[in-house]
Amino acid sequence: MSLQIENLQVRFGSSQILKDIQLSFNERKLYAIIGPSGCGKTTLLKSLNRTLELERGYLISGKVKLYGEDIYEHRDTSLIRQRIGLVFQTPVALPLSIKENVLFGVRYFGERNKTKLNEICEKCLQQAGLWEEVKDKLNNPAKELSGGQIQRLSIARVLAVSPEVLLLDEPCSNLDPAATQMIEELLKGLAKQLTIILVTHNLFQAKRVADVTTFLLNGQVVEVGETETLFLNPQKQETKDFISGLTY
Amino acid sequence: MLLRRLLDTLWLIAFWSAGLLLLLVLISILGYLVYRGHSVINLEFLLASPKGLPLGAEGGILPAIKGTLCLVLLAVAAAILPALATAVYLAEYARQEGIRQVINTTVQCMAGLPSIVTGLFCYALFVVRLGFGISLLAGGLALGMMVFPVIVVTARDALLAVNNHYRMVGLSLGVSRWYLLIRILLPQAAAGILGGILLAMGYAAGATAPIMVTAAAIATPSAGNLWEPVMALPYHLYILFSQQVSLDKAYGTALVLVSLLLILNIIAMWLRHRNGR
């Protein structure tokens, strides 16, 4: 088990956003977290690599264990965020070249060797399915790329620091169908190497790519199951109601 | 309906004329300075020392130009590091609202301090207490204290204007705030920060009160010795005018000073505009 959440609670002021979350994630699997807007999906994801605490006002309690070690007891947040990568909903190109975007974290973690840096850059862009499109303009500003390309660049940037878990927060919500399909293919490929947790409000997407799907409602886990089982034969009434939105 | 349209037009005219009036005031000041001052502006005026009796009635203002440049550079050199550090702390590091508010209020109070009070304080501290005497150094430090809040506020705002996504994306990769600052935030805010520094330079160049009590001399051949008094454009102007030495030379000096400020402000505006995009 690569990531295990025990008893996670998140409060913001007087409102409780996540209640008593218990979930576990295995290696080399793709997990989807679905639920209506405002159910706490994004908060859950951000609390899994300690980026939630960058925003003011959140109170987090409970345990999130990465290979048995509680990330909230770990003093080095930097290391935690490197091991558990996060891709945001909005595609963001840092104001650097395409190549430097990919190497942004790598350079921080101390890699100086030029050949090695070039290798990492090429490998990660290839993994993100972007290499062919950008290999001749690596030194151009990254903001010249399209939204879908920037989102794949964001994935390459996270992959470059070799995370063990990859978190994605609705990575396709700002993208067109072609770009979405490209990213879904990419995620399925990546799931052969690492743990992927994908937050989405697109049920079709969860159905298409995820091995296991979790349904979150009002900050609580309602149901977890193999994707196929959960969609075909949900156990809880709330899940049924939510999923039936598919056919109705 | 007709009434509404009429009122609309009336308001439009009112706002336009208010704006035009302001522009008119500015243009007439500049115009008057050019009209009164242009006759004395020539190479000798810019490149010679004041001569004649009373001193300044003839000759030029070169030592005052040099002195003002020295004072301004010294002021910025003294203020820039503490001001940038404060701005970076306020924009990037201060986590507690309380601390941030205290610092912001302090900076605001410093900005609101009458410059003669800053001058007197610096006189007591640098000139007397620390024994610098009336000197370029004391004046530069006094001006530095005066422009400190200007640089803090412009640099802070330039940093805060940087897209917040960069912070989230950067930090979520595990890099430190310092690395993020050096590689992304400071380069992004650089034009705005530089604009603020130029604005501060203009402010320092035009200030008279703080240097009157800490640095200024009616005449001195040297400019650039830290421990000696210096001449400065605004103070020279004040003497020419208040002692009725030469009104023509006073207008000439004013024209030189205002041109200097105008150039600095135009560059600052251009840089801030670039940062805004």
Boltz contact constraints between the chains, C-beta under 6 A:
constraints:
  - contact:
      token1: [A, 51]
      token2: [B, 172]
      max_distance: 6.0
  - contact:
      token1: [A, 54]
      token2: [B, 171]
      max_distance: 6.0
  - contact:
      token1: [A, 78]
      token2: [B, 174]
      max_distance: 6.0
  - contact:
      token1: [A, 81]
      token2: [B, 172]
      max_distance: 6.0
  - contact:
      token1: [A, 81]
      token2: [B, 174]
      max_distance: 6.0
  - contact:
      token1: [A, 82]
      token2: [B, 174]
      max_distance: 6.0
  - contact:
      token1: [A, 86]
      token2: [B, 172]
      max_distance: 6.0
  - contact:
      token1: [A, 92]
      token2: [B, 165]
      max_distance: 6.0
  - contact:
      token1: [A, 92]
      token2: [B, 169]
      max_distance: 6.0
  - contact:
      token1: [A, 94]
      token2: [B, 166]
      max_distance: 6.0
  - contact:
      token1: [A, 95]
      token2: [B, 188]
      max_distance: 6.0
  - contact:
      token1: [A, 105]
      token2: [B, 173]
      max_distance: 6.0
  - contact:
      token1: [A, 105]
      token2: [B, 175]
      max_distance: 6.0
  - contact:
      token1: [A, 108]
      token2: [B, 175]
      max_distance: 6.0
  - contact:
      token1: [A, 108]
      token2: [B, 179]
      max_distance: 6.0
